[in-house]
C-alpha cells in the first residue's frame, strides 16, 4: 500500500490539532502490517523535509499546530537547559540535552513546544538559533594525537571546540586559551575554532581572573581614542565654567565610602533649619561635563554599561583619568558637581528642592567604619580627628533615621541579605572571608541616595520629556503563590498574591529577623520578585514602593546615571536641549535601557563568580579542617551549611552520610533519617569537615565528621 504526503497531512488535520504517535497515525491511515515499514520511512522523510513536525515520544503533528517560543536559553552543567521566553509572564521551556540542536548557553533561540503538562510545565526542542551569545570561549587546550580541542571552562557550555591543524596559536596541552568560534555546532557537526590568545597555565591566579573576564565578555583595555579624549579633559576647572555655577564650597561637605572604594562620586552637606528639619545637599560628580555625548568615551561607556568590581581590582566604565582623578570628589579639591538641594521637615517630608550645576569642596574623605564608630560615640580619638565635621555627621544621622522610618512606614522592602567581604593582605592573598557589616553609616548614605534619585525622577517626570527610569514590576503571582506556601510552612501567613503589597513583605522580613528561616525566606522572597531594570517607560518600583524612580547618583560607574544627568541639565535654566535633541533621546532610550540592564546583569554574574572563586581557593587550603556552622538551606539531595567563622557556604551531600536513607519534607525544609530519625532543618547547628573543593564549578563540599572511636 502506498501513501502520499497529502494523505498523511490530511490525516493529521483530521485529528483536530492533536499530535499522533506513529502507531496511531498508521492506524488512522489504514496501513496494513506489511506496508508499515515503507510508510514509516515516508512519514519520517516528510518530517525531515519540514512538512510535519516530530515531537517527543515519536509523536507527529502539523507545523502550523505547534507553538513556538523565542527567548534566551540558560544551560545547566548536566546538559539540559531552559528557554526564558521574551513574552512577559510566559513560563520557561525545558530543553533536554538531545533537543539542544547546537544551541549554547546564552543564545537567543526559537524553540517549539513539544509537551505541555496541566501544571504549566513545558518541554520542547530548539529549532533555530537566532543570535549567538559567544564569539570567543576560554577553555583548556588539549591534544590527542593529531587532533586538538578546547574544553570550555564554563561547565554550562557543553560543546568542545575542535581546533584544526595550524590554528592552535602556539598553545601547549593543558594551557588555558581563548578560542574564537569559526563554526558553531549543529546536529551533525561539531564546533570548530582557532586559538586567538594563550592565557597561561591554570594554576596561575591571574589566568582564572582572565577566564572570568573573557567568559562574561568584559572589556578591560580602553581604546586609544577614549584614552586620548580622557587625557585631554582639563585638570583644573576653567574660570568661565566656575563662574556660571552655583558655589557650594563654603558648606561642610564629606564623602563616605568603603575603605576599598576606588571612586567617590557622591558627597553630602547638611544644615539644620531654624524651623525644624534639614536642608540636605546631595552632590554628585558632574561626569557629563567631561564625557561628550556620542564621543569615543561615551560610546565605550555605553558598551561597558557599568564598572565591574572584583575583590582585588575593578574594570572601570571610564578611564582612570576621569574615574580616579577628574570626576572623583577627593578632599581639599574643588570639583564640578550636580547638586540636589532638598528642604526636609522634621518628619522627613520633602517641601522644596533645587537642582543646580555646582562647584563643591569636600572637607573629608571618610569611611563607613569610622563614621559608624563616631555615631556610636565610643571613639574619643576619632571625635578629636573629625571634630570639624562631627556636628554635620550627627545631623545626617538624625535626618537619615527619620527618612528611613518614613520610607519603611510607606511600604519599602528593605532587604539585608549578607554579602562577603574578602580581606586581602599586602601581597593580595586572602586573609579572611567575613560577612560584610551593614552599619548605620551605610544606611545613612543609602537613604540620602534614594531620596536624591527619587527627587530627580519626580523632577523629570513632571516635565514629561524623555526619561530613563529604574523600574521594578509587580511580582509574578505564581512565584509569590509558591513563596506563600513556603512561608505557611514556618507559620507565616501572606494575603492573596494578587493583592500583596511591598509593605506586607517588609513586615514579614521584620518578623523573621533573627530566626532560623530568616535567610531562606529573604532569599526566596527576592527570587520571587521581578528583576529591577532600566526602562524608558515608568511602571513604578514595587520593592521600594515608589511611583517614580531613577538612577542619578553614580555617573562614574553606571551609564544610565550619566544619561539622567544629561536629561536633568536640559531642564535647568541654562539647559539648551532642542526639540530635535529630545526626539533623538526618545528614539535612543529604549536601546540604552535594554543594553544597560543587560550589562548590569553580566557585571553582577562576573562579580558573584569572582567571589565564589576566591572562596574556593581559600577553602582549597583548608581541606580536612573542621568548622562549626548552621544549616542554611535544605534540598532533596543534601543540605547547605554556612560556617560561623567564615562567610562560606558548602554542601553536605546525603550520599556522603552512610547508614541511613533521608526523606525530604518540602513543606518544612527538613531532611529526616528513615532509620535513625535524625533530622536536619534550617538553623540547626552542625559541625562539618571540608571534604572537597571543585574550582571549575565553584563548589565546596562538606562532610559530617565521623565520631572518634573510644578505646
C-alpha positions in Angstrom: 0.0 0.0 0.0 1.3 3.4 -1.0 0.5 6.6 1.0 1.0 10.1 -0.4 2.3 13.1 1.6 -1.1 14.8 1.2 -2.9 11.7 2.8 -0.5 11.9 5.8 -1.2 15.7 6.2 -4.9 15.2 5.8 -5.0 12.5 8.5 -3.2 14.9 10.9 -5.6 17.8 10.0 -8.5 15.5 10.8 -7.1 14.9 14.3 -8.1 18.5 15.3 -4.6 19.7 16.2 -3.7 16.6 18.2 -0.2 15.2 17.9 -0.4 11.5 17.0 2.1 8.8 17.9 3.4 6.8 14.9 1.4 3.7 15.7 -1.9 5.7 15.9 -1.1 7.7 12.7 -0.5 4.4 10.8 -3.8 3.1 12.2 -5.7 6.3 11.1 -4.2 5.9 7.6 -5.3 2.3 7.5 -1.8 0.9 6.7 -1.6 -2.9 6.7 1.2 -4.5 8.6 3.3 -5.4 5.6 3.3 -1.8 4.4 4.1 -0.1 7.7 8.0 0.0 7.3 7.6 1.8 4.0 5.0 4.3 5.3 7.1 4.9 8.4 10.0 5.9 6.3 7.8 8.2 4.3 6.4 9.9 7.4 10.0 10.4 8.8 11.2 11.8 5.5 8.3 14.2 5.5 9.2 15.3 9.0 12.9 15.8 7.9 11.7 17.9 5.0 9.7 20.1 7.3 6.3 19.0 6.0 5.3 18.0 9.6 6.9 18.1 13.0 8.2 15.2 15.1 7.6 15.7 18.8 8.6 13.9 22.0 7.6 10.3 22.2 7.7 9.8 18.4 4.5 11.9 18.0 3.9 13.8 14.8 1.9 17.0 14.2 1.4 19.8 11.6 3.9 22.6 11.8 1.1 25.2 12.0 -0.4 23.4 15.1 2.9 23.6 17.0 3.5 26.7 19.1 6.9 28.3 19.2 8.8 30.3 21.9 11.6 32.9 21.4 14.0 33.6 24.2 17.4 33.2 25.8 18.5 29.7 26.7 20.1 29.0 30.0 22.0 25.7 30.2 22.8 23.6 33.2 26.2 21.8 33.7 24.4 18.5 33.4 23.4 19.2 29.8 19.7 20.3 29.9 18.5 23.9 29.8 15.6 26.3 29.9 14.4 28.8 27.3 13.3 32.0 29.1 10.6 33.5 26.8 10.7 37.1 25.7 7.0 37.3 26.1 6.2 38.5 29.6 4.6 36.1 32.1 5.1 33.0 29.8 6.6 30.1 31.7 10.1 28.7 30.9 10.5 25.9 28.4 12.6 22.9 29.4 15.1 21.7 26.8 16.6 18.2 27.1 20.3 17.8 26.1 19.3 15.9 23.0 17.0 18.7 22.0 19.6 21.5 22.1 20.3 21.2 18.4 23.6 23.0 18.7 22.3 25.9 21.0 24.8 27.2 23.6 24.2 28.8 26.9 23.0 32.4 26.5 22.0 32.1 22.8 18.7 33.7 21.6 16.7 30.8 20.2 13.4 29.8 18.7 12.1 26.6 20.2 8.9 24.6 19.6 6.7 23.3 22.5 6.6 19.5 22.3 4.9 18.8 25.5 2.8 20.8 28.0 1.5 19.5 31.4 -1.6 20.7 33.2 0.5 22.2 35.9 2.2 24.5 33.4 5.5 22.6 32.9 6.6 22.6 29.3 9.3 20.8 27.3 10.5 21.5 23.8 13.2 21.4 21.1 15.4 24.2 19.8 14.6 24.6 16.1 16.6 27.8 15.3 19.5 29.8 16.8 18.6 33.4 16.2 21.6 35.1 17.9 24.8 33.7 19.3 25.9 34.7 22.7 29.6 33.7 22.3 32.1 34.5 19.7 35.1 33.6 21.9 35.3 31.0 24.6 38.0 30.5 27.3 39.0 26.9 27.9 41.7 24.3 28.4 43.7 23.3 25.3 44.0 19.5 24.8 45.7 17.3 22.2 45.1 13.7 21.3 47.5 12.7 18.5 47.0 14.9 15.5 43.7 16.3 16.9 43.2 19.3 19.2 40.3 20.7 21.0 39.4 23.4 23.6 37.3 22.3 26.5 35.3 25.3 27.7 36.0 26.5 31.3 32.3 27.3 31.7 30.6 23.9 32.5 27.4 25.3 31.0 29.0 25.2 27.6 28.8 21.5 26.7 30.4 21.6 23.3 34.1 21.2 22.9 35.7 23.3 20.2 37.8 21.4 17.7 40.9 23.2 16.6 42.1 22.4 13.0 45.8 21.9 12.3 47.7 25.2 12.1 45.1 27.1 14.3 46.5 26.3 17.8 48.3 29.7 18.1 51.3 28.1 19.8 49.2 26.7 22.7 50.6 23.8 24.7 48.5 20.9 26.1 47.0 21.9 29.4 47.2 25.7 28.9 44.2 27.9 29.2 43.4 29.7 25.9 40.9 31.9 24.3 39.3 30.3 21.3 37.4 32.1 18.6 34.4 30.1 17.2 34.6 29.8 13.5 31.9 27.2 13.1 29.0 26.7 15.5 27.8 23.3 16.5 24.7 21.9 14.8 23.0 18.5 15.0 25.6 16.6 12.9 28.6 19.0 13.1 31.0 19.8 15.9 32.0 23.3 16.9 35.3 24.5 15.3 37.5 27.4 16.1 41.0 28.8 16.4 43.1 29.9 19.4 43.4 33.7 19.4 45.2 34.0 22.8 47.1 31.9 25.2 46.1 33.0 28.7 48.5 30.8 30.6 48.6 27.8 33.0 45.5 27.0 35.0 47.3 27.2 38.4 48.1 30.9 37.9 45.5 33.0 39.8 45.7 35.8 37.1 44.7 33.2 34.5 41.5 32.5 36.4 40.7 36.2 36.5 41.3 36.4 32.8 38.9 33.4 32.3 36.1 35.1 34.2 36.7 38.4 32.3 36.7 36.5 28.9 33.7 34.3 29.8 31.5 37.3 30.6 32.7 39.4 27.7 34.1 42.2 29.9 36.2 44.9 28.3 39.4 45.7 30.1 41.5 48.0 27.9 40.2 51.3 26.6 40.5 52.3 23.0 43.3 54.8 22.1 40.6 57.3 21.1 38.9 57.0 24.5 42.1 57.4 26.4 43.1 60.4 24.3 39.8 62.1 25.0 40.0 61.4 28.7 43.6 62.7 28.9 42.5 65.9 27.1 39.9 66.9 29.7 41.0 69.8 31.9 42.8 69.2 35.2 41.5 72.4 36.7 38.1 73.9 36.5 38.0 76.6 33.7 37.3 80.1 35.2 34.3 80.7 33.0 32.8 77.4 33.9 33.3 78.0 37.6 31.7 81.5 37.4 28.5 80.3 35.9 27.9 77.6 38.5 26.4 77.6 42.0 29.2 77.8 44.6 28.8 75.4 47.5 32.4 75.4 48.5 31.6 77.1 51.9 29.4 74.2 53.0 30.8 71.5 55.3 30.9 68.5 52.9 32.1 64.9 53.3 32.3 61.8 51.2 31.6 58.5 53.0 32.6 55.3 51.2 34.1 51.8 51.9 37.7 51.7 52.8 38.5 49.9 49.5 36.4 52.4 47.4 38.1 53.2 44.1 36.0 56.3 43.2 34.0 58.8 45.1 31.1 60.3 43.1 28.7 61.4 45.9 29.2 63.9 48.7 26.9 65.2 51.4 26.3 68.5 53.1 23.5 69.2 55.7 22.3 72.2 57.7 19.6 72.1 60.4 16.7 74.5 59.5 15.6 77.1 62.2 12.0 76.0 61.9 13.0 72.3 62.2 14.1 69.8 59.7 17.1 69.9 57.5 18.5 71.4 54.3 20.2 68.4 52.7 22.6 68.7 49.8 23.5 65.6 47.7 26.4 66.5 45.4 27.1 64.1 42.5 30.2 64.3 40.3 29.4 66.1 37.0 30.7 63.3 34.7 28.6 64.6 31.8 30.7 67.8 31.7 33.8 65.7 30.7 32.1 62.9 28.6 30.9 64.4 25.3 27.7 62.7 24.1 28.4 60.5 21.1 32.2 60.8 21.5 34.7 57.9 22.0 34.4 58.0 25.8 30.6 57.9 25.6 30.4 55.1 23.1 32.8 53.0 25.1 31.0 53.7 28.4 27.7 52.6 26.9 29.3 49.3 25.7 30.6 48.7 29.2 27.4 49.8 30.9 28.9 49.9 34.4 32.1 49.4 36.4 32.7 45.8 37.5 34.1 45.4 41.0 36.3 42.4 42.0 37.8 41.9 45.5 41.3 43.0 44.3 40.6 45.1 41.2 38.0 46.9 39.2 37.2 47.2 35.5 36.0 50.8 35.3 33.4 52.2 33.0 35.6 55.3 32.4 39.4 55.6 32.1 41.3 56.3 35.3 42.0 59.9 34.2 38.3 60.5 34.9 37.1 57.8 37.3 40.1 58.2 39.7 41.0 61.8 39.1 38.9 64.5 37.4 35.5 63.2 38.5 36.3 61.7 41.9 35.3 64.1 44.7 38.6 64.0 46.7 39.0 66.1 49.8 40.6 69.6 49.5 39.9 69.9 45.8 37.3 72.0 44.0 35.2 69.7 41.8 32.3 70.1 39.4 29.1 68.5 40.5 25.3 68.5 40.0 23.7 69.2 43.4 20.2 68.3 44.6 19.4 70.6 47.5 16.3 69.4 49.4 14.3 71.2 52.2 13.0 68.5 54.6 10.6 68.8 57.5 11.3 67.2 60.9 9.1 64.3 59.7 11.2 63.7 56.6 8.7 65.3 54.1 10.2 67.0 51.1 8.9 70.6 51.0 11.1 72.1 48.2 14.1 71.2 46.1 16.6 72.8 43.7 18.9 71.2 41.2 21.9 73.1 40.1 25.2 72.6 38.3 27.7 73.4 41.1 31.3 73.7 42.4 32.0 71.9 45.7 34.9 71.3 48.0 35.0 68.1 50.1 36.3 68.6 53.6 36.9 64.9 54.4 37.0 61.6 52.7 35.5 59.3 55.4 35.0 55.6 55.6 31.9 53.7 56.8 33.7 52.1 59.7 34.9 55.4 61.2 31.5 57.1 60.7 29.7 54.2 62.5 32.1 54.5 65.5 31.5 58.3 65.6 27.8 57.8 65.6 28.1 55.3 68.5 30.1 57.9 70.4 32.7 55.5 71.7 35.8 56.6 70.0 37.4 59.7 71.5 40.3 59.5 69.2 38.0 59.7 66.1 36.0 62.5 67.7 39.1 64.6 68.0 40.2 63.8 64.5 36.9 64.7 62.9 35.7 67.4 65.3 35.2 69.9 62.5 32.6 67.7 60.8 31.1 65.8 63.8 28.0 68.1 64.2 27.2 67.6 60.5 27.6 63.8 60.8 25.2 63.7 63.8 22.7 65.8 61.9 23.0 63.5 58.9 22.3 60.5 61.2 19.2 62.2 62.7 17.9 63.0 59.2 18.5 59.6 57.8 16.7 57.9 60.7 13.6 59.9 60.0 13.9 59.3 56.3 14.3 55.5 56.8 11.4 55.2 59.2 9.2 57.2 56.9 10.2 55.0 53.9 9.6 51.8 55.7 6.3 53.1 57.0 5.2 53.8 53.4 6.0 50.2 52.4 9.5 49.9 51.1 11.1 46.4 51.3 14.4 46.6 53.0 16.5 43.5 52.0 19.5 43.0 54.2 21.0 39.9 52.6 24.6 39.4 53.8 27.5 39.8 51.4 31.0 38.5 51.6 33.9 40.9 52.5 37.2 39.4 51.3 40.1 40.6 53.3 43.4 40.6 51.4 46.9 41.1 52.7 49.6 43.3 51.2 50.6 40.5 48.8 47.0 40.2 47.6 46.4 36.9 49.3 43.2 36.2 51.2 43.4 36.5 54.9 39.8 36.0 55.8 36.3 35.9 54.3 33.8 37.8 56.6 30.2 38.8 56.5 30.2 42.4 55.4 28.8 44.6 58.1 25.9 47.0 57.3 26.1 49.8 59.8 24.1 52.9 60.4 26.6 54.8 58.3 25.7 52.6 55.3 22.0 53.1 55.9 22.5 56.8 56.2 24.2 57.2 52.8 21.6 54.8 51.3 18.7 56.9 52.4 20.3 60.1 51.0 20.9 58.5 47.6 17.4 57.0 47.5 15.9 60.5 48.2 18.1 62.2 45.6 17.2 59.6 43.0 13.5 59.8 43.8 13.6 63.6 43.7 15.3 63.7 40.3 12.9 61.2 38.9 9.9 63.3 40.0 11.5 66.4 38.6 11.9 64.9 35.2 8.6 63.1 35.2 6.8 66.4 35.8 8.3 67.8 32.7 7.0 64.9 30.6 10.1 64.7 28.4 12.2 61.7 27.5 13.3 59.8 30.7 15.2 56.7 31.8 13.5 55.1 34.8 14.7 52.4 37.2 11.6 50.1 37.4 10.6 47.1 39.3 7.4 45.4 38.3 4.8 43.6 40.4 5.9 40.1 41.4 4.8 37.1 39.3 1.6 35.7 41.0 2.6 32.1 40.5 6.1 32.6 42.1 4.5 34.6 45.0 2.0 31.8 45.5 4.8 29.2 45.9 6.5 31.7 48.2 3.4 32.0 50.3 3.3 28.2 50.7 6.9 28.2 51.9 6.0 30.9 54.5 3.0 29.0 55.7 5.3 26.0 56.5 7.0 28.3 59.0 3.7 29.7 60.4 3.8 33.0 58.4 0.5 33.8 56.5 0.6 36.0 53.5 -2.6 37.5 51.9 -3.7 36.6 48.4 -0.8 37.1 46.0 -2.9 39.3 43.7 -3.3 41.9 46.4 0.1 41.6 48.0 1.9 44.9 48.8 5.5 45.6 49.5 4.7 46.7 53.0 3.4 43.2 53.7 6.7 41.7 52.6 8.6 44.2 54.7 6.7 43.3 57.8 7.4 39.6 57.1 11.1 40.4 56.9 10.9 42.1 60.3 9.0 39.1 61.8 11.6 36.5 60.6 14.7 38.7 61.6 16.9 36.6 63.8 15.0 33.4 63.2 16.5 30.2 61.6 14.4 30.7 58.5 15.4 34.4 58.0 17.9 33.8 55.3 15.8 31.3 53.4 12.7 33.5 53.4 14.7 36.6 52.4 16.4 34.8 49.6 13.3 33.1 48.2 11.3 36.4 48.5 14.0 38.1 46.4 13.9 35.4 43.8 10.1 35.5 43.7 10.2 39.1 42.6 10.9 40.6 39.2 14.4 41.8 38.5 14.8 45.6 38.6 15.8 47.1 35.2 16.0 50.3 33.3 13.2 51.4 31.1 12.0 54.5 29.1 8.5 53.8 30.4 7.5 54.3 34.1 5.9 51.3 35.7 7.0 52.2 39.2 9.3 50.5 41.6 7.5 47.7 43.6 10.3 46.9 46.0 10.8 50.5 47.1 7.1 51.3 46.9 7.9 54.3 44.8 5.7 55.5 42.0 8.6 57.0 40.2 12.3 56.3 40.5 15.6 56.6 38.6 19.4 56.3 39.0 21.2 59.6 39.2 23.8 59.3 42.0 26.6 57.2 40.4 27.5 58.5 36.9 31.2 57.4 37.3 30.2 53.8 37.4 26.7 53.5 35.8 25.9 54.7 32.3 22.1 55.3 33.0 23.1 57.8 35.7 25.2 59.7 33.1 22.2 59.8 30.7 19.9 61.1 33.5 22.4 63.8 34.2 22.2 64.9 30.6 18.4 64.9 30.8 18.4 66.9 34.0 20.7 69.5 32.6 18.3 70.1 29.7 15.7 71.2 32.2 17.9 73.6 34.1 17.6 77.4 33.4 20.7 77.3 31.2 19.8 73.9 29.6 19.6 74.0 25.8 18.0 70.8 24.6 16.3 71.3 21.3 13.1 69.6 20.2 15.3 67.6 17.8 17.6 66.5 20.6 14.6 65.4 22.7 13.3 63.4 19.8 16.7 61.8 19.4 16.8 60.8 23.1 13.3 59.3 22.8 14.5 57.1 19.9 17.7 56.0 21.7 16.4 55.5 25.3 14.8 52.0 24.7 18.2 50.7 23.3 20.1 52.3 26.2 17.7 50.9 28.8 17.9 47.3 27.3 21.7 47.4 27.0 22.3 48.9 30.4 20.1 46.3 32.0 21.9 43.5 30.2 25.4 44.8 31.2 24.3 45.2 34.8 23.3 41.5 34.9 26.6 40.5 33.3 28.6 42.5 35.8 26.7 41.0 38.7 27.3 37.5 37.4 31.0 38.1 37.0 31.4 39.7 40.4 29.5 36.8 42.0 31.6 34.2 40.2 34.8 36.0 41.2 33.8 36.0 44.9 32.9 32.3 44.6 36.3 31.6 43.0 38.1 33.4 45.9 36.1 31.4 48.4 37.0 28.1 46.7 40.7 29.0 46.5 40.7 29.9 50.2 39.0 26.7 51.2 41.2 24.6 49.0 44.0 25.2 51.5 41.7 24.1 54.4 40.6 20.7 53.2 40.4 18.3 56.2 39.7 21.2 58.7 36.6 21.2 60.8 34.3 24.1 61.4 31.1 24.9 63.3 28.2 26.2 61.3 24.4 26.1 60.8 22.1 24.6 58.2 21.4 27.5 55.7 19.4 25.6 53.1 17.8 22.1 52.6 17.4 20.4 49.2 16.3 16.8 48.4 19.9 15.7 47.9 21.5 17.3 50.9 21.8 20.5 52.9 23.9 23.6 52.8 25.9 24.8 55.8 27.2 28.3 56.4 30.3 28.4 58.6 30.3 30.5 61.8 34.0 31.5 61.5 34.0 32.3 57.8 31.3 33.6 55.5 31.5 30.5 53.3 28.7 28.0 52.4 29.1 24.4 51.3 27.0 21.4 50.6 26.7 18.2 52.7 25.5 15.5 50.2 23.2 12.8 51.5 25.3 10.3 49.5 28.1 11.1 52.0 26.1 10.2 55.0 26.3 6.4 55.3 23.9 4.1 57.0 20.6 5.9 56.5 18.1 7.0 53.9 16.8 10.5 54.3 13.3 11.8 53.3 12.9 15.4 52.2 9.9 17.2 53.7 9.4 20.1 51.3 6.9 22.0 53.4 9.2 22.2 56.5 12.5 22.1 54.5 13.7 19.2 56.7 15.6 16.0 55.9 14.5 13.1 58.2 16.5 9.9 58.5 14.3 6.9 57.8 16.2 4.6 60.2 17.7 6.9 62.7 15.0 9.6 62.9 17.8 12.1 62.8 16.8 15.4 61.1 18.5 18.4 59.5 16.4 21.5 59.3 17.1 25.2 58.8 19.1 26.8 61.6 20.4 23.5 63.1 23.9 23.8 64.4 26.3 21.3 62.8 30.0 20.6 62.7 31.4 19.8 59.3 34.7 18.9 57.7 35.9 20.4 54.4 36.0 17.4 52.1 36.4 18.7 48.5 36.7 21.9 46.5 35.7 22.0 42.8 37.4 25.1 41.4 35.8 24.7 38.0 32.3 24.5 39.3 33.0 27.0 42.2 31.6 24.3 44.6 32.6 23.4 48.2 31.7 20.0 49.6 31.4 19.3 53.4 31.0 16.0 55.2 29.9 15.3 58.7 33.0 14.2 60.8 32.9 10.7 62.0 32.8 10.4 65.7 36.1 9.3 67.3 36.2 5.7 68.3 36.6 5.0 72.0 39.4 2.7 73.2 
